[in-house]
Every structure is written in C-alpha cells, then in structure tokens.
C-alpha cells in the first residue's frame, strides 16, 4: 500500500493506493482547515495503518499551473508530515505535482509513478509558488 496525502486549506485527502492497481484506491476526505490529525486518525483505522505500514508516502504539491487552495503554511505542514511518517515507518517518501482538477484515477496513477522512483533516506523539500513577503512585526504595545 502507498499512502497518498493532499493537504489544502479547505480539505485533507488521504488515499491508500494498491501498488499494482490505481483503480482500487481507497479515499478519505475531510473538509475543514487544519484537519491532518483527524484525517490520519481516520485513515489508520480505515486503511489498516495500525497493522501494516505503507511501502511509500506520497505528498501532493502544486504544479506550476495549479488551481489548488494551498497556503505556504500548508506546504510546510504537508512536507513535515510526509517526511515524518516516512521516517517513522522506515519507508521512502516522494512528491507528485498536481493541478487540483485531475480525476482520482489520474492522481492515483501519478502517485504510483512517483512512488516507483522514491528512495529510502531521501526527503522531500518544500517548493513555494513565489518569494516570501515577510514584514517586520508591528509594535502592538
């Protein structure tokens, strides 16, 4: 099984993908902001993650032409979550670029392809859509 993660501002999607057949993927979607903890809790029961570790963790990241609703904090949270799970389970981690308008089958195929090339001990990094605009903190007092 390959664990697929897609963290957006408005929802978290987790899927358990069969390495041999993308059509048999099991999907779990939770709506709401910052739902990764609840989504993982739901997935561990539904996907059997308490009994068997996945063979790879794959994280969805924005393709250049993406229409996905992802914040910079969400990018960091997704990368940290995927790398941490892969480290804890001792499995490889990979990222896959998605636009956000692909079908579930198409996303599953992309994730399976990304998992094939993943190597244990190599981590994914955050890639942002632009330069940060961090300003000096306002003096509130």
Secondary structure as UniProt FT lines:
FT   STRAND          2..7
FT   STRAND          11..18
FT   TURN            19..20
FT   STRAND          21..31
FT   HELIX           36..46
FT   TURN            47..51
FT   STRAND          56..62
FT   TURN            64..65
FT   HELIX           72..89
FT   STRAND          92..98
FT   HELIX           104..116
FT   TURN            120..121
//
